[in-house]
Amino acid sequence: MTQFDAPALFDAALATVRQNAYGFLATTAAPGPHVRLVRHIDVDDDATVWIGTSPRSRKVTEVAAHAEVAYAIEDRNAVAYVTIQARADVIDDLAARVAKWHEESRRFFPGGPEGDDFVLLRLTPHRIEVMDFTRRIHPDPYGLVPAVIERAADGTWVEHTAVRGS
């Protein structure tokens, strides 16, 4: 692997997420996790991911019961992936819904951001895994573990050593 520091790994992860609009959101529920393909509608500079959904969706019910989620994004062309472990919050604030709204979502949410069938999931990341063969991010042993950064108490990102099998 080419040496990357935490800021470079963060930048690579952020670029991958922004370049690939779809990912797999994993939530926790009995009898086991639920994983579904979703389209994120925005990604903030701090890697907070925003997903639009119905307040009556399974996602919202599961996040209300257990806020810890994982969001995995693949960039097949780069032979890369990013997995974000995050705290998810349901945001029903009208100003936030309007600010994050994309008109192409209207086919799923005909009432738009002001309607009663649209809320946001805000994923605030605390751990990010990156594997990217195009950027040569593939720690030893070659390609068997991702590069990992974790958010420190002060909000900065620090490198974390992933172990094989993690």
VOMARTOR-554866 format. One record per residue: residue in three letters; residue number from 1; z negated, y, x negated of N, C-alpha, C, O, CB in turn. Coordinates in steps of 0.05 Angstrom, whole numbers, plus 5000, padded with zeros to 4 digits. Glycine has a CB too. Example, Ala and Ser with C-alpha at 12.3 -4.5 7.8 and 13.67 -1.06 7.14 Angstrom:
<pts>
PT;ALA;1;4844;4886;4736;4844;4910;4754;4844;4934;4736;4831;4934;4715;4819;4911;4774 .
PT;SER;2;4858;4955;4743;4857;4979;4727;4843;5001;4742;4839;5023;4732;4886;4988;4718 .
</pts>
This chain:
<pts>
PT;MET;1;5000;4976;4983;5000;5000;5000;5000;5025;4983;4986;5026;4962;4976;5000;5019 .
PT;THR;2;5016;5044;4990;5014;5070;4978;4987;5082;4986;4978;5079;5009;5037;5089;4986 .
PT;GLN;3;4973;5095;4968;4946;5106;4974;4949;5128;4995;4965;5147;4991;4932;5116;4949 .
PT;PHE;4;4934;5126;5016;4932;5147;5036;4903;5154;5040;4886;5137;5040;4945;5137;5063 .
PT;ASP;5;4898;5180;5042;4871;5188;5049;4869;5190;5079;4889;5188;5094;4864;5215;5035 .
PT;ALA;6;4845;5195;5089;4840;5196;5118;4858;5216;5132;4869;5210;5153;4811;5202;5123 .
PT;PRO;7;4861;5241;5122;4879;5260;5135;4908;5250;5137;4921;5255;5157;4878;5287;5121 .
PT;ALA;8;4918;5237;5116;4945;5227;5117;4948;5204;5137;4968;5202;5151;4954;5218;5089 .
PT;LEU;9;4928;5187;5138;4928;5165;5158;4927;5176;5186;4942;5167;5204;4905;5145;5153 .
PT;PHE;10;4910;5196;5190;4909;5210;5216;4936;5221;5224;4945;5218;5246;4887;5232;5216 .
PT;ASP;11;4949;5235;5205;4975;5248;5211;4996;5227;5217;5012;5231;5236;4984;5264;5187 .
PT;ALA;12;4996;5204;5203;5015;5183;5209;5010;5171;5236;5029;5166;5251;5013;5160;5187 .
PT;ALA;13;4984;5167;5243;4978;5156;5270;4986;5175;5292;4999;5167;5311;4948;5150;5272 .
PT;LEU;14;4980;5201;5288;4987;5221;5308;5017;5222;5312;5027;5224;5335;4976;5249;5300 .
PT;ALA;15;5032;5221;5290;5062;5222;5293;5072;5197;5308;5090;5200;5324;5074;5223;5265 .
PT;THR;16;5061;5174;5302;5070;5150;5316;5064;5152;5346;5082;5145;5362;5056;5125;5305 .
PT;VAL;17;5041;5161;5353;5034;5163;5382;5052;5183;5395;5062;5178;5417;5004;5171;5385 .
PT;ARG;18;5057;5206;5383;5073;5227;5395;5103;5218;5397;5117;5227;5415;5071;5252;5379 .
PT;GLN;19;5112;5201;5379;5140;5193;5379;5145;5169;5398;5168;5162;5403;5149;5185;5352 .
PT;ASN;20;5124;5158;5409;5127;5134;5426;5110;5139;5451;5085;5138;5450;5118;5108;5411 .
PT;ALA;21;5123;5144;5474;5109;5152;5498;5095;5130;5513;5078;5136;5530;5129;5165;5517 .
PT;TYR;22;5100;5105;5506;5088;5083;5520;5069;5067;5502;5074;5064;5478;5109;5065;5532 .
PT;GLY;23;5048;5057;5514;5029;5041;5499;5015;5022;5519;5020;5023;5543;5008;5058;5484 .
PT;PHE;24;4997;5006;5508;4982;4987;5524;4953;4996;5525;4940;4998;5504;4984;4958;5513 .
PT;LEU;25;4943;5001;5549;4915;5009;5553;4899;4985;5560;4906;4970;5579;4913;5031;5575 .
PT;ALA;26;4878;4980;5545;4860;4957;5551;4833;4968;5561;4821;4985;5547;4856;4940;5525 .
PT;THR;27;4825;4959;5584;4799;4966;5595;4783;4940;5598;4793;4918;5597;4802;4981;5623 .
PT;THR;28;4757;4944;5602;4739;4921;5605;4731;4917;5634;4723;4936;5647;4714;4924;5587 .
PT;ALA;29;4733;4893;5643;4725;4886;5670;4721;4856;5672;4733;4841;5657;4746;4896;5692 .
PT;ALA;30;4704;4847;5690;4700;4818;5694;4725;4807;5707;4736;4820;5725;4675;4813;5711 .
PT;PRO;31;4735;4784;5700;4722;4765;5681;4731;4770;5652;4722;4756;5634;4729;4737;5688 .
PT;GLY;32;4747;4790;5647;4756;4796;5620;4771;4822;5618;4773;4836;5639;4773;4773;5609 .
PT;PRO;33;4782;4829;5595;4796;4854;5593;4822;4854;5610;4834;4833;5615;4803;4860;5564 .
PT;HIS;34;4830;4878;5618;4855;4882;5631;4872;4900;5613;4863;4920;5603;4852;4895;5660 .
PT;VAL;35;4897;4892;5610;4916;4907;5593;4940;4913;5609;4951;4896;5623;4923;4891;5567 .
PT;ARG;36;4949;4939;5608;4973;4946;5622;4989;4967;5607;4977;4983;5591;4966;4957;5650 .
PT;LEU;37;5015;4967;5611;5033;4986;5599;5030;5013;5614;5031;5013;5638;5063;4977;5599 .
PT;VAL;38;5026;5034;5599;5023;5061;5610;5039;5081;5594;5046;5075;5571;4994;5070;5613 .
PT;ARG;39;5045;5103;5606;5058;5125;5592;5038;5148;5589;5027;5157;5609;5084;5135;5607 .
PT;HIS;40;5033;5156;5564;5015;5179;5561;5031;5204;5566;5055;5206;5560;5002;5179;5533 .
PT;ILE;41;5018;5224;5577;5032;5249;5583;5027;5271;5563;5041;5291;5563;5023;5259;5611 .
PT;ASP;42;5007;5268;5546;5002;5288;5525;4984;5276;5504;4969;5257;5509;4989;5314;5537 .
PT;VAL;43;4987;5287;5480;4970;5279;5457;4962;5305;5443;4979;5319;5432;4984;5259;5438 .
PT;ASP;44;4936;5311;5444;4926;5336;5431;4926;5333;5401;4929;5311;5390;4898;5342;5441 .
PT;ASP;45;4923;5356;5387;4923;5355;5358;4900;5339;5346;4902;5331;5323;4922;5384;5347 .
PT;ASP;46;4879;5335;5361;4856;5319;5352;4859;5289;5360;4841;5274;5357;4830;5330;5363 .
PT;ALA;47;4883;5282;5369;4891;5254;5377;4879;5246;5404;4879;5223;5411;4882;5235;5356 .
PT;THR;48;4868;5265;5419;4860;5259;5447;4885;5252;5463;4904;5268;5463;4844;5282;5460 .
PT;VAL;49;4885;5229;5476;4908;5220;5491;4902;5225;5521;4880;5219;5530;4914;5190;5485 .
PT;TRP;50;4922;5234;5535;4920;5240;5564;4939;5222;5579;4963;5220;5573;4926;5269;5570 .
PT;ILE;51;4928;5208;5600;4944;5190;5617;4940;5199;5646;4917;5203;5654;4936;5160;5612 .
PT;GLY;52;4961;5202;5660;4959;5208;5689;4958;5182;5705;4972;5163;5699;4983;5225;5698 .
PT;THR;53;4941;5182;5726;4939;5158;5742;4928;5165;5770;4921;5188;5775;4921;5137;5728 .
PT;SER;54;4927;5146;5787;4915;5149;5813;4885;5146;5812;4875;5128;5797;4928;5129;5834 .
PT;PRO;55;4869;5162;5826;4841;5158;5826;4832;5131;5839;4810;5122;5835;4827;5181;5841 .
PT;ARG;56;4851;5118;5853;4845;5093;5866;4855;5069;5849;4855;5046;5858;4858;5091;5893 .
PT;SER;57;4863;5075;5824;4874;5053;5807;4852;5036;5795;4829;5045;5794;4891;5065;5785 .
PT;ARG;58;4859;5013;5787;4841;4995;5773;4831;5008;5747;4808;5004;5740;4856;4968;5767 .
PT;LYS;59;4849;5023;5734;4841;5036;5709;4816;5054;5713;4797;5053;5698;4864;5053;5698 .
PT;VAL;60;4818;5070;5734;4796;5089;5740;4770;5074;5746;4749;5081;5737;4804;5108;5763 .
PT;THR;61;4772;5054;5763;4748;5038;5769;4736;5025;5744;4712;5026;5741;4756;5016;5790 .
PT;GLU;62;4753;5014;5727;4743;5001;5703;4731;5021;5683;4711;5015;5670;4765;4985;5690 .
PT;VAL;63;4744;5044;5680;4734;5065;5662;4707;5075;5672;4689;5080;5656;4754;5088;5659 .
PT;ALA;64;4704;5078;5698;4678;5087;5709;4656;5067;5703;4633;5075;5699;4680;5091;5740 .
PT;ALA;65;4663;5042;5702;4642;5021;5696;4638;5017;5666;4616;5011;5658;4651;4995;5708 .
PT;HIS;66;4658;5022;5650;4656;5017;5621;4676;5036;5607;4700;5031;5608;4662;4987;5613 .
PT;ALA;67;4667;5057;5595;4684;5078;5584;4698;5071;5558;4717;5085;5550;4668;5102;5580 .
PT;GLU;68;4690;5050;5545;4702;5043;5519;4729;5029;5525;4730;5009;5539;4684;5024;5503 .
PT;VAL;69;4751;5040;5514;4778;5029;5518;4792;5027;5491;4783;5037;5470;4794;5046;5537 .
PT;ALA;70;4814;5013;5491;4833;5012;5469;4860;5019;5479;4868;5011;5501;4832;4984;5454 .
PT;TYR;71;4875;5033;5462;4903;5041;5469;4920;5034;5445;4916;5045;5423;4905;5072;5477 .
PT;ALA;72;4939;5017;5449;4957;5007;5427;4985;5017;5431;4996;5014;5453;4956;4977;5425 .
PT;ILE;73;4997;5028;5411;5024;5039;5412;5040;5025;5390;5031;5023;5367;5024;5070;5408 .
PT;GLU;74;5064;5015;5397;5081;5002;5378;5106;5020;5373;5117;5032;5391;5090;4974;5388 .
PT;ASP;75;5114;5022;5348;5139;5034;5340;5155;5012;5327;5154;5007;5303;5135;5059;5321 .
PT;ARG;76;5171;4998;5344;5186;4975;5334;5205;4982;5312;5209;4966;5293;5201;4962;5357 .
PT;ASN;77;5218;5006;5314;5238;5013;5293;5225;5017;5266;5237;5012;5245;5252;5039;5302 .
PT;ALA;78;5200;5027;5265;5186;5031;5240;5170;5007;5232;5157;5007;5210;5168;5055;5243 .
PT;VAL;79;5170;4986;5248;5152;4963;5243;5124;4974;5239;5111;4971;5218;5162;4946;5219 .
PT;ALA;80;5114;4987;5260;5089;5001;5259;5073;4998;5285;5085;4994;5306;5092;5031;5252 .
PT;TYR;81;5047;5001;5283;5031;5003;5307;5006;5020;5301;4998;5023;5278;5023;4976;5318 .
PT;VAL;82;4996;5032;5322;4971;5047;5321;4953;5036;5344;4963;5033;5366;4975;5078;5323 .
PT;THR;83;4928;5031;5338;4909;5024;5359;4887;5045;5358;4875;5050;5337;4898;4995;5355 .
PT;ILE;84;4882;5057;5381;4861;5077;5384;4838;5065;5400;4842;5056;5422;4872;5103;5397 .
PT;GLN;85;4815;5065;5388;4791;5058;5404;4778;5085;5412;4775;5103;5396;4771;5041;5387 .
PT;ALA;86;4772;5087;5438;4765;5113;5449;4745;5111;5471;4741;5089;5483;4789;5127;5458 .
PT;ARG;87;4733;5133;5477;4717;5136;5501;4736;5149;5522;4749;5169;5516;4691;5155;5497 .
PT;ALA;88;4737;5136;5545;4755;5146;5566;4738;5161;5587;4716;5152;5594;4771;5123;5579 .
PT;ASP;89;4748;5183;5596;4735;5198;5618;4756;5204;5639;4779;5209;5633;4722;5224;5607 .
PT;VAL;90;4747;5203;5664;4764;5210;5687;4761;5240;5691;4739;5250;5695;4757;5194;5713 .
PT;ILE;91;4784;5254;5690;4784;5283;5693;4798;5290;5719;4822;5285;5722;4797;5297;5668 .
PT;ASP;92;4783;5302;5737;4794;5309;5763;4796;5339;5767;4801;5349;5789;4777;5297;5786 .
PT;ASP;93;4792;5354;5745;4793;5383;5746;4821;5393;5751;4840;5385;5737;4782;5395;5719 .
PT;LEU;94;4825;5409;5771;4851;5418;5779;4866;5433;5757;4889;5428;5752;4850;5437;5804 .
PT;ALA;95;4852;5451;5743;4864;5466;5721;4875;5447;5699;4897;5451;5689;4845;5486;5709 .
PT;ALA;96;4859;5426;5692;4868;5407;5672;4892;5391;5683;4911;5386;5668;4845;5387;5665 .
PT;ARG;97;4891;5383;5708;4913;5367;5720;4939;5384;5719;4960;5374;5712;4907;5359;5749 .
PT;VAL;98;4937;5409;5726;4961;5427;5726;4971;5431;5697;4995;5430;5692;4954;5454;5739 .
PT;ALA;99;4952;5435;5678;4960;5439;5650;4974;5415;5638;4992;5419;5621;4935;5446;5634 .
PT;LYS;100;4966;5391;5645;4978;5367;5633;5001;5356;5649;5013;5336;5640;4956;5346;5630 .
PT;TRP;101;5007;5367;5672;5027;5356;5690;5055;5357;5678;5062;5377;5664;5027;5371;5716 .
PT;HIS;102;5070;5336;5682;5099;5335;5675;5114;5328;5701;5107;5309;5715;5105;5313;5652 .
PT;GLU;103;5134;5344;5706;5148;5341;5732;5160;5313;5736;5162;5304;5759;5170;5361;5733 .
PT;GLU;104;5167;5299;5715;5178;5271;5719;5157;5252;5731;5164;5231;5740;5187;5260;5692 .
PT;SER;105;5132;5260;5731;5111;5244;5743;5111;5245;5774;5098;5229;5787;5084;5252;5733 .
PT;ARG;106;5126;5264;5785;5126;5268;5814;5136;5244;5829;5127;5239;5852;5143;5292;5821 .
PT;ARG;107;5153;5228;5818;5162;5204;5832;5140;5184;5836;5141;5168;5855;5185;5190;5816 .
PT;PHE;108;5119;5184;5819;5096;5167;5822;5074;5181;5838;5058;5168;5852;5086;5158;5795 .
PT;PHE;109;5073;5207;5835;5052;5224;5848;5065;5246;5863;5066;5269;5854;5032;5235;5826 .
PT;PRO;110;5076;5241;5887;5092;5260;5902;5076;5286;5908;5089;5307;5912;5101;5248;5928 .
PT;GLY;111;5050;5285;5910;5034;5309;5915;5031;5327;5891;5019;5348;5893;5008;5301;5926 .
PT;GLY;112;5041;5318;5868;5039;5334;5844;5011;5336;5834;4993;5321;5843;5050;5362;5849 .
PT;PRO;113;5006;5355;5816;4979;5357;5804;4958;5366;5824;4934;5362;5820;4980;5375;5780 .
PT;GLU;114;4967;5379;5845;4948;5389;5865;4941;5368;5886;4923;5371;5902;4959;5413;5879 .
PT;GLY;115;4956;5346;5886;4952;5325;5906;4926;5309;5902;4914;5312;5881;4976;5306;5906 .
PT;ASP;116;4919;5293;5922;4894;5278;5920;4898;5250;5907;4880;5234;5906;4882;5274;5947 .
PT;ASP;117;4923;5245;5897;4928;5219;5885;4935;5221;5855;4950;5205;5844;4951;5205;5899 .
PT;PHE;118;4925;5242;5841;4930;5245;5813;4905;5255;5799;4894;5276;5805;4954;5265;5809 .
PT;VAL;119;4897;5240;5779;4876;5248;5761;4885;5241;5732;4906;5229;5728;4849;5233;5767 .
PT;LEU;120;4869;5250;5714;4875;5245;5685;4854;5226;5673;4831;5227;5680;4876;5271;5670 .
PT;LEU;121;4863;5210;5655;4846;5195;5637;4847;5210;5610;4869;5213;5599;4853;5165;5635 .
PT;ARG;122;4825;5218;5600;4823;5230;5573;4811;5210;5554;4789;5201;5558;4806;5257;5574 .
PT;LEU;123;4827;5202;5534;4818;5182;5514;4811;5198;5489;4828;5208;5475;4840;5161;5509 .
PT;THR;124;4785;5199;5483;4775;5213;5459;4770;5192;5438;4751;5176;5440;4749;5229;5466 .
PT;PRO;125;4787;5192;5417;4786;5170;5397;4762;5173;5378;4753;5195;5371;4811;5170;5381 .
PT;HIS;126;4752;5149;5370;4731;5149;5350;4738;5129;5327;4726;5130;5306;4704;5140;5362 .
PT;ARG;127;4759;5113;5331;4768;5094;5310;4798;5091;5314;4808;5087;5337;4753;5066;5312 .
PT;ILE;128;4813;5092;5292;4842;5089;5293;4851;5069;5272;4843;5072;5249;4856;5117;5290 .
PT;GLU;129;4867;5050;5280;4879;5031;5262;4908;5037;5260;4922;5043;5279;4874;5001;5272 .
PT;VAL;130;4919;5035;5235;4947;5041;5230;4959;5020;5212;4947;5012;5192;4950;5069;5217 .
PT;MET;131;4982;5010;5220;4998;4993;5203;5027;5004;5206;5037;5005;5229;4996;4962;5211 .
PT;ASP;132;5039;5011;5184;5065;5023;5185;5081;5016;5160;5076;5027;5139;5063;5054;5189 .
PT;PHE;133;5100;4998;5163;5115;4989;5140;5135;5009;5130;5141;5010;5106;5129;4963;5147 .
PT;THR;134;5145;5027;5148;5163;5048;5139;5149;5067;5121;5160;5077;5101;5175;5062;5164 .
PT;ARG;135;5124;5074;5128;5108;5093;5112;5093;5079;5090;5077;5091;5075;5089;5109;5130 .
PT;ARG;136;5096;5053;5088;5083;5036;5068;5052;5036;5072;5037;5034;5052;5089;5046;5040 .
PT;ILE;137;5044;5037;5097;5015;5034;5103;5011;5005;5112;5014;4998;5135;5007;5055;5126 .
PT;HIS;138;5003;4989;5093;4998;4961;5097;4979;4951;5075;4988;4940;5055;5025;4944;5097 .
PT;PRO;139;4954;4956;5079;4934;4949;5059;4935;4920;5050;4944;4903;5065;4906;4956;5068 .
PT;ASP;140;4925;4916;5026;4922;4888;5016;4900;4874;5032;4880;4888;5039;4916;4888;4986 .
PT;PRO;141;4902;4849;5037;4925;4832;5031;4949;4841;5048;4946;4846;5072;4919;4802;5035 .
PT;TYR;142;4972;4842;5035;4996;4854;5045;5001;4848;5075;5007;4826;5082;5019;4845;5029 .
PT;GLY;143;4998;4869;5091;5004;4867;5119;4986;4851;5136;4992;4845;5159;5031;4856;5122 .
PT;LEU;144;4963;4843;5126;4945;4826;5142;4922;4842;5155;4909;4832;5173;4933;4804;5125 .
PT;VAL;145;4917;4866;5145;4897;4883;5157;4908;4911;5160;4925;4920;5143;4870;4883;5140 .
PT;PRO;146;4899;4926;5180;4909;4954;5183;4892;4973;5165;4871;4966;5155;4907;4963;5212 .
PT;ALA;147;4903;4997;5161;4887;5018;5150;4870;5029;5173;4880;5031;5196;4905;5041;5137 .
PT;VAL;148;4846;5037;5168;4827;5045;5189;4814;5071;5182;4805;5075;5159;4806;5023;5195 .
PT;ILE;149;4812;5089;5201;4796;5113;5198;4777;5114;5222;4783;5105;5244;4814;5139;5197 .
PT;GLU;150;4754;5126;5217;4734;5129;5238;4725;5158;5238;4724;5172;5218;4711;5110;5234 .
PT;ARG;151;4718;5168;5262;4709;5195;5265;4679;5196;5257;4663;5182;5268;4713;5206;5294 .
PT;ALA;152;4673;5214;5238;4646;5218;5229;4631;5236;5249;4644;5248;5267;4645;5230;5201 .
PT;ALA;153;4605;5238;5247;4589;5254;5265;4597;5283;5265;4595;5297;5285;4559;5252;5257 .
PT;ASP;154;4608;5293;5242;4617;5321;5241;4645;5325;5251;4656;5347;5250;4615;5331;5212 .
PT;GLY;155;4658;5303;5261;4684;5305;5273;4707;5300;5254;4730;5298;5262;4688;5332;5285 .
PT;THR;156;4701;5298;5228;4722;5292;5209;4729;5262;5210;4713;5246;5219;4714;5300;5180 .
PT;TRP;157;4752;5255;5199;4760;5227;5198;4755;5217;5170;4762;5230;5150;4790;5224;5206 .
PT;VAL;158;4744;5193;5168;4738;5180;5142;4750;5153;5141;4753;5139;5162;4707;5179;5137 .
PT;GLU;159;4758;5144;5118;4770;5117;5114;4748;5097;5119;4725;5101;5113;4782;5114;5086 .
PT;HIS;160;4757;5075;5130;4739;5052;5135;4754;5027;5125;4778;5025;5130;4730;5049;5165 .
PT;THR;161;4741;5009;5112;4754;4985;5102;4755;4964;5124;4734;4955;5134;4739;4974;5078 .
PT;ALA;162;4779;4957;5132;4782;4936;5152;4780;4909;5137;4788;4907;5114;4810;4938;5166 .
PT;VAL;163;4768;4890;5150;4766;4864;5138;4785;4845;5152;4792;4849;5176;4737;4853;5140 .
PT;ARG;164;4795;4826;5138;4813;4806;5149;4801;4793;5174;4778;4785;5173;4821;4785;5128 .
PT;GLY;165;4817;4792;5195;4807;4781;5220;4795;4801;5238;4786;4794;5260;4786;4759;5214 .
PT;SER;166;4793;4827;5230;4782;4847;5247;4803;4862;5262;4797;4880;5278;4765;4867;5231 .
</pts>
